[in-house]
Amino acid sequence: MYLKNIIRGEIRMNRNEVITDPVKLVRLELKNAGFDIDNMNVPKRVYLLADNLYDIMLQRNCGKYKYPLGGELYVFNDNENVGFIKGNMCSPAIATQAEDLIAGGVKELIHIGYAGGLQTNMKVGDIVLTDGAYNDTAVAGLYGFDYEIIEASIELTNELEELLKENKIRYKRGIHWTTDAGYRETWGQLIDHREKGALCVEMEGVGLFTIAKYRDCVATAIYIVSDVPEDSWNLGWGEDVFEKSEQQVIDLIINSIRNF
């Protein structure tokens, strides 16, 4: 908002005030699509699913398309308080998607994605529950969170851990690394983050966790290890153990929504 005092014929502005407001844009976009944001039953919790996981969820026919919010937002047939959407790739893109979802009324965001294993004991198909990520992105700093680690919501992460335990799914929990340069990971970076205890590396976590903090929302993530560095880059796409983990995580989500 412009300050009213005029100095030398110019309007003085608060240089730190944010100009844009996602709620205003989302309200307009929904109105143009025939929806009233004030009368929508937007799910409280939304799972942001990486490409193939999203396809698997659609194949299960367990939800229906409901709103053009953050993309194509589906709600589950058994509980419309929980939804899922195809998650955008990379921190800037998932940050914008999170902004839109939160502006529409979503309170909890859970990313289910893929990651490269970093520790020497990590294998393709391993499941990682994250407590937060080493920040190697631009998004966090631009939002005022220029920290080494951007943390996930501990409460939401603990809830997911209980679900994993109840369903007897093996997992590893800890910090990981988010980078903006998915095809520019060097051995030096890998070793440095391995020594700091990072379990895996991916491209979305920091963007999502940053927006959750900025908008007073909660977010966390589960990752399936899709590739590991050995003598070279070992890709696990299509391996039975990898596809089994995908099915396990999708089952976990579907089986949990009835009790949400």
LINTA-V931593 format. One record per backbone hydrogen bond with DSSP energy under -1.0 kcal/mol. NH is the residue of the N-H (numbers start at 1). CO is the residue of the C=O. E is the energy in kcal/mol with one decimal. If there is no record, write none. Layout:
# LINTA-V931593
NH CO E
NH CO E
This chain:
# LINTA-V931593
3 12 -1.6
7 10 -2.1
10 7 -1.9
12 5 -1.1
17 14 -1.6
25 21 -1.5
26 22 -3.1
27 23 -2.6
28 24 -1.7
29 25 -2.7
30 26 -2.7
31 27 -2.2
32 28 -2.5
34 31 -1.5
35 30 -3.1
39 36 -2.1
42 40 -1.2
45 81 -2.1
46 108 -2.6
47 83 -2.4
48 110 -2.7
49 85 -2.9
50 112 -2.4
54 50 -2.7
55 51 -2.0
56 52 -2.3
57 53 -2.3
58 54 -2.2
59 55 -2.1
60 56 -1.3
61 58 -1.4
64 75 -2.5
66 73 -2.8
67 73 -1.7
69 67 -1.6
73 67 -2.7
74 84 -2.8
75 64 -2.5
76 82 -2.3
77 62 -2.8
82 79 -1.6
83 45 -2.7
84 74 -1.8
85 47 -2.2
87 49 -2.4
91 203 -1.1
94 90 -2.5
95 91 -2.2
96 92 -1.9
97 93 -2.1
98 94 -2.5
99 95 -2.3
100 96 -2.1
101 97 -2.4
102 98 -2.8
103 99 -2.5
104 100 -1.5
105 102 -1.4
106 101 -2.3
107 44 -2.2
108 44 -2.4
109 218 -2.3
110 46 -2.3
111 220 -2.3
112 48 -2.8
113 222 -2.3
115 224 -2.0
116 201 -2.7
117 227 -2.8
118 199 -2.6
122 119 -1.9
125 225 -2.9
126 123 -2.1
128 223 -3.1
129 172 -3.1
130 221 -1.9
131 174 -2.1
133 150 -2.3
134 176 -3.2
135 148 -3.3
136 178 -1.5
142 138 -1.7
143 139 -1.4
144 141 -1.5
145 140 -3.2
147 145 -2.1
150 133 -2.6
152 131 -1.9
153 219 -3.0
157 153 -2.3
158 154 -2.5
159 155 -1.9
160 156 -2.1
161 157 -2.1
162 158 -2.0
163 159 -1.7
164 160 -2.5
165 161 -2.4
166 162 -2.8
167 163 -1.9
168 165 -1.6
169 164 -2.7
172 127 -2.4
174 129 -1.8
176 132 -2.3
177 200 -2.4
178 134 -2.5
179 202 -2.2
180 136 -1.6
184 181 -1.8
190 186 -2.5
191 187 -2.8
192 188 -2.4
193 189 -2.5
194 190 -2.5
195 191 -2.5
196 192 -1.1
197 194 -1.4
198 193 -2.5
199 175 -2.6
201 116 -2.0
202 177 -2.1
208 204 -2.0
209 205 -2.9
210 206 -2.5
211 207 -1.6
212 208 -2.1
213 209 -2.1
214 210 -2.6
215 211 -2.6
216 213 -1.1
217 212 -3.5
218 107 -1.7
220 109 -1.7
222 111 -2.5
223 128 -2.8
224 113 -2.3
225 126 -3.0
226 115 -2.6
228 234 -2.2
230 232 -3.2
234 228 -2.5
236 226 -3.2
239 236 -2.2
243 239 -2.3
244 240 -2.4
245 241 -1.6
246 242 -1.9
247 243 -2.2
248 244 -2.2
249 245 -2.3
250 246 -2.2
251 247 -2.6
252 248 -2.3
253 249 -2.0
254 250 -2.5
255 251 -2.9
256 252 -1.1
257 253 -1.2
259 256 -1.1
260 257 -1.1
